[in-house]
Amino acid sequence: MADDLFSVAGKSAIVTGASSGLGITFAEALAARGARVMVAARREANLAELVGRIEAAGGKAIAQRCDVCDPASVRDLVAAAWEAFGRVDILVNNAGVSADGGVMPEKLPDEIFALTLQTNLAGTFYACREVGARQLADGLGGSIINVASVMGMGGYQHGPAAYQSSKAGVINLTRNLGLSWADRGVRVNCISPGWFPSEMTAGWFAVPQFLERFRTQAPSSRIGDANELVGALIFLASDAASFVTGQTIAVDGGLSASVGAIAYDDELLATQAAVVGELGSRILPNA
């Protein structure tokens, strides 16, 4: 009974941002459990490699190029998935950027702020809207899973302001859509990862001072393994979460449960400025 409760076998799914990092993990996890997966991103060569690996492992996957910043591209993605699968049961909104990583808020350029919000928040909404509208119309329900971040659950000193704002927006968008669509069987939930290895975090993990900071921030005293996100994914995608909507599940080693925060010291501030450059240094009085 437990196996059936958490089953996604025979379901169809879209995973955005599937050309690297956590998107690959999500797509492979769904396919390994019997779901048909359309993997989407801008880097088509990466998608082709992922489809090859999934098929070699006995799964079913199709690649579709998509730029989530472009509403027309998202519409084309969703239309292609409906044509290929008949419908989509699961949407995983994983595509995102941290374009302002390391940039101090007082120096954040307009174009970087706009790009981050357009990709992370608007792109998530476009996909939710296109998939949600079709799921509502056919009356068969579905599960939409947005990927936010622990940074969207609270403030983060000297962190990326645009990224944090966008992920906080994703969390509240999840609540709004989860409430709006609950009476018609479409569930919308959110996973908020803590620190995990990915293309987005690789540069920071390569700096020993930052890697140590990330490890010690969480009560678990380590960064996560991407496969540790699979449990939350499969739970939300399956009938095990049939009465769960509008919720955010933090998978962060306890980080978001903390009352306090580890403050930046002068050495870490200097390291950030050295890694990022002028945009990573603070504006100080009379400087």
N, C-alpha and C positions, 0 to 999 in steps of 0.2 A: 504494500500500500504506500509506503514511504517513497519508493521508486516512482510510482505513478504520480504521486502528488507533486513531485519536483521534475516531472518529465517535460521536456520541450520537443520530444521526438515528433516529427511530422509537421511541426510548426515552421513558419517562414519568418525571416528576420532581415532587417537592414541594419548594418553597422557603419556609421560614418567615422571618418578619421581612421580608417582601417589600414593605412599604408605604413604605420609604425606603432611602436609602443603598446599602450593599453588597448588600442583598437584591434591590434592583431590578437592579443590575448582573448578579448571578448568574442571575436569572430571564430577563432579556433575552438573556444569552449562551447559555443552554441552548436557549431558543426559537429564536434565530437560527440554531442549528445543527441544527434539526429535531426537537428534543425537544418533547413535550407537557408543559406545566408547570401545576401547580396552585400558585397563589401564595396565601400565607396570612399573616394578621396581624390585628390588632384593628381597624385603620382601614379600613373597607370602601370609603370613597370613594377613598382612595389606591389600593387594589387595583383598583377599577374603571378608574381612569385607566391603570394599568399594563397591564391586560388589553387595553384599547383600543389602546395603543401597540404592544403585541406583535402583535395581530391586524392592525393597519394595516400592519405591516412584513411580513405574510405568515406569522406564527407562530401557534401554537395555545396558548391559556392559559385557565384557569378560576380564578375567585377563590373563596376559602372563608375566612370569618371564623374565627379561632382565637386563643385565649389560651393560650399554652404553659404558663402557670402552673397551668392546670386540666387534670388528666388526662382528664376526660370530654370536654373540648373537643378535645384532641389525638386521642382515639379517634375522635371524630366526623370530624375532618379526614382521618384515614387511611382510615376507612371510605368517605368520600365520594370520595377519590382512587381507591380500588380499584373503586368502582362506576363511576366515570367512565372510567377507563383500563383496567380489567381487572386491573392490578397496578401497582406502583410499582417502577421500576428504580433510581431515584436519589433520595436524600433529602439535602437541604442544610439543616442546622440552623444557621440564621443569626440567629434571634431572640435579642435580648439587650439588656441595659440596663447603664448605668454610673451607677447612682443615687447612688453615693458619690463621684463625681468631684469632686476638690478638697477633700474632707473629710479632716481629719487622723484617723488611726486611733484616737487616744485620745478622740476626740469622736464617733465613729461611732455613730449611733442604732441601737437593736436592729432597728427596723422596716425601715430601709434595708438593713442587712446581710441580713436574712431575705428581703426582696424580691429582692435581687440574686442570692442563691444559688438561690432558687426559680425565677427566670426563666432564668438563664444555665446552671445546672447541672441542676436537677431538670427544667426544661422540655426541655433537650436529651436527658436520659435518657428522658423519657416518649415523645418522638418516636422515638428509637432503638429503644426496646422495642416500640412498636406496629408500626413498619415492619419491624423486624428479625424479629419473630415471624412475620409473614406471609411474608416472603421465605424464611425458614427452612422454613416449612411447605410452600410450593409447590415448593421445591427448585430454583428457577431462579436463585438468588443475587441479588446486587445490590451497590450502592455507597452507603454512608452517609458523608457528608462533614460533619464538625462544624467550626464556626468558633470558634476560640479567640482568642488574642491573643499578641503577643510578651510582653505583661505576664504571661502565664501560664507563661512559660518561665524566668523568673527574678524576683528581687525588683526593686522600683522605689521608690526613696527618696521618701517623702511622697506616694506614689501611692495610688489607691483600693484599700484593703485587701480589701474584699468583692469587688470586680471581679477583682482579681488572683487571689484565692483561688478564685473560681468558674471562671476560665479555666484555672487550673492543674488544677482538678478535671476540666474538660472534656478536657484533654490526657490525663490518666490514665484517664478513662472510655473514651476512644478506644482506648487500649492494651488495656484489659481486654476490651472488646467485640470489638476486632479479633482478639485471641487466641482468645476464646471461640467466635467464629463462623467462623474461618478455614477449618476443616475441612468446613464446609457451604456455602462459596461466598459468604458475605456479608462484604464488605470494609468496614472502618470506618477512616477516616483523618481527618486534621485539617489545616486551613489556619490558620496563625497570622499574621495581618496585623500589620505595623508601623503607622506613622502614615499614615492615609489620610483624605481628606475624607469626612465623613459627617455625618448629623444628630447623632451622638454627640460628634463632635470639633469641630463648628462653633463652639461657644462658646469653646473653648480656642484654636482657630486665629484667632479674632477678636482675641485679645490678642497684640500684637506680640512681647512678651517670651517668651511660651510658643511661638508659632509658630517663632521663631528657635531656641529650644531644641530643638524637635522636629526641625527641619531639620538642625541640627548634630550631633545624637546619632548619626545613621546615617552610616556611612562614605560613602554615596552623596551626602551633603550635601543631601538634599531629602526631601520627603514623597512618598508614592506616588500614582499615578493609579489609580483604581478598576479600570480595564481591565487593569492589570498583575496582577490577581488571577485573571483569566480563564484564563490558561494552566494554573495549578495546578488550578483547578476542572475544566477539561475533561480534563486528564490523569487526575485521580482518578476522574472520572465514567465514563471510557471504558475500553475493553479494553487501552489502553496501560498501565494500572496493574493488570493482572489478577493480578500476584504481589506487590502492595503492600498491606499492611494493618497497622493499628496504628501508623501513622507520622504524624508532624507535619511539615508543610512550612512553614517560615517564609518569608514574602514581606515582607521588612522592610528592604531596602536594606543588609543586612549588620549591622543593629543587634544582633541576638541573638548574633552571632559575637564581639562585643567582650568583652575581659577586664575592662575598667573601666567606670566610669560618670561622667557629668558631674554633679558635686555641685550641689545648690541653693546659691545665695548669698543674702545677706540681702535683696537687692532682689527676687529672685524669690519668696522667702517672703512678703515684704510685698505683692507683687502678688497672690499667691494669696489672702491674707487679705482684700485689698481686693475681689477678684472674688467670692469665695465667701461672705465674711462670717465671723461668729464661728466656725463649724464649720471654716473653712479656716485658722485660726490655731493655732499649736502651744501646748501647755501647757509653760511654762518654770518652772524652779525658783523657788519663792517668788512666783510670779505670781498 
